[in-house]
């Protein structure tokens, strides 16, 4: 099994409540609660509210980051979890977020980032 520097999980939430996902305060509180539920350690939070609609934000966690982008006009949320060095069990948190966003459809995908065999291969020529 190849080791990796990190693991990324992307989640697409469809059919979300547009009023909830267009609220900066709601998004910030929701992500901070989700991080706590997933035993992630929050370092810093930046949430931006676009005019006239939409939210983007990043929560830096000791494990790496959580990023969110909302499209209330499409009832859609894109959420990314990136964790360094180890996988983190996110399924309970994703299930909780599905309910909080009132999503009717969720698609999740995961993958390794920074395959160590490639890192080692391309670092051998560096001084």
Secondary structure, 3 states (H helix, E strand, C coil): CCCEEEEEEEEEEECCCCCHHHCHHHHHHHHHHHHHHCCCCEEEEEEEECCCCCEEEEEEECCEEEEEEEEHHHCEEEEEEEEECCCCCCHHHHHHHHHHHCCCEEEEEEEEEEEHHHHHHHHCCCC
